Amino acid sequence: MSRITLTHAAREALRDEEVVFFDWHVTGLCCADAGEFSVRPLRRARLPRRARRLGSDLVYAHPTAWVHLVELPVTIDCRPLWRWRRFVTDLPPDAGLRCCLGRPIHMGGNR
């Protein structure tokens, strides 16, 4: 089961009816499985129909991202930048490509 943790700052940054959404961006031309994650706040009503819950009801993921994240311990934080909210994780910056290539993700990655 997923071990997704939201820091206090991330929980406080979410507005009413918002959740954190892990999106999947295809980066490979030869196969749809090659890609990367992004994380952003999204109104619950705007969640894609295929979004899958990751742990708590505050975190959802694109189906392809879910497959790679479901067993990983991931911490989500929010770092405000002026008026903008920037949600970040402790996943390494190339976590999606590593997952696709079958390489292990070493936790303690960059934020």
C-alpha positions in Angstrom: 0.0 0.0 0.0 1.1 3.5 -0.6 3.1 5.5 2.0 2.4 9.0 0.9 3.0 11.7 3.5 2.0 15.3 3.3 3.9 17.8 5.4 2.1 20.3 7.5 3.0 23.0 5.0 1.5 21.0 2.1 -1.8 20.3 4.0 -2.1 24.0 4.9 -1.4 25.1 1.3 -4.3 23.0 -0.1 -7.5 25.0 -0.5 -11.0 23.8 0.1 -11.9 21.0 -2.3 -8.3 20.6 -3.5 -6.1 17.5 -3.6 -2.6 16.8 -4.7 -2.3 15.2 -8.1 0.6 13.3 -9.5 0.5 13.7 -13.3 2.4 11.7 -15.9 4.1 13.3 -18.8 5.2 11.1 -21.7 8.8 11.8 -22.6 9.5 8.9 -24.9 8.6 8.6 -28.6 8.8 4.9 -28.8 6.6 3.9 -25.8 4.0 5.6 -23.7 5.5 4.2 -20.5 8.6 6.5 -20.7 7.8 9.6 -18.8 8.1 11.8 -15.7 6.0 12.8 -12.8 4.8 16.2 -11.8 2.8 17.2 -8.7 0.3 20.0 -8.4 -2.8 21.0 -6.6 -6.1 20.3 -8.4 -9.7 20.9 -7.5 -11.4 17.6 -6.7 -14.1 18.3 -9.3 -11.4 18.6 -12.0 -9.7 15.2 -11.3 -9.5 13.1 -14.4 -12.0 10.2 -14.3 -9.1 7.7 -14.3 -7.3 9.2 -11.4 -6.4 6.7 -8.7 -6.2 7.4 -5.0 -2.7 7.1 -3.4 -3.1 6.5 0.3 -5.2 9.3 1.9 -8.1 11.0 0.1 -5.9 14.1 -0.4 -3.5 12.5 -3.0 -4.4 11.1 -6.4 -2.3 10.0 -9.4 -2.6 9.4 -13.1 -2.9 5.6 -13.7 0.6 5.3 -15.1 2.1 7.4 -12.3 0.1 5.3 -9.7 1.7 2.1 -10.9 5.2 3.5 -10.2 4.3 5.3 -6.9 1.9 2.9 -5.1 4.7 1.0 -3.2 7.1 4.0 -2.6 7.4 6.1 0.5 7.0 9.7 -0.8 6.8 13.0 1.1 5.0 15.9 -0.4 5.9 19.4 0.7 4.8 22.9 -0.4 7.2 25.8 -0.8 5.5 29.1 -1.5 7.2 31.3 -4.1 5.7 34.8 -3.8 2.0 34.3 -4.6 2.5 30.8 -6.0 2.3 27.4 -4.3 5.0 25.0 -5.4 4.4 21.4 -4.4 7.5 19.3 -4.4 8.4 15.7 -3.4 11.4 13.9 -2.2 11.6 11.8 -5.3 14.8 12.1 -7.4 14.3 14.4 -10.4 14.5 11.4 -12.8 12.3 9.1 -10.8 9.8 8.5 -13.7 12.4 7.5 -16.2 14.2 5.2 -13.6 10.9 3.4 -12.9 10.3 2.9 -16.6 13.8 1.5 -17.1 13.4 -0.9 -14.2 16.1 0.9 -12.1 15.6 1.3 -8.4 14.7 4.7 -7.0 17.1 5.6 -4.2 15.2 7.6 -1.7 16.6 10.8 -0.2 16.6 12.4 -3.6 16.4 16.1 -4.5 13.4 18.3 -3.9 
